[in-house]
Amino acid sequence: MGFLLEIITPKGIYLNEEVDSLTIKLGSGYRTFLKGHTPLIGSLAYAPMHLIKNGKMEEYAVHGGAINVTKEKISVVCNAIENKKDIDKNRAKAAKERAEKRLKDKNPNVDIKRAQLALQRALIRLELAGKD
């Protein structure tokens, strides 16, 4: 028996299921959560996340957010989340190249922060997609 995991994005509830464990990167590093974990509130890094549900691992790319761990459930509120199986490796490569080009060109009209975040998202996608 595990714990209730709720994942919320700006589009609504992404997941609301019982899982056995959750491993996710907080600002301080990776943490694994099991049933009965000490309550905690933290910020999430842009990083891969995995959960184990019914003995099977599922992998995701999480794009920032926050986590709230209570006795009843774990809530992950994130800007965006993608299941590994939905990641297109070629599209992620192209996004990485575009972001790198924007950062390298030093064009004053380029939103540097936005380009850096695009690069981070692409790198996470490639990291997950490359695990096959």
Secondary structure, 3 states (H helix, E strand, C coil): CCEEEEEEECCEEEEEEEECEEEEEECCEEEEECCCCCCEEEEEEEEEEEEEECCEEEEEEEEEEEEEECCCEEEEEECCEEEHHHCCHHHHHHHHHHHHHHHHHCCCCCCHHHHHHHHHHHHHHHHHHCCC
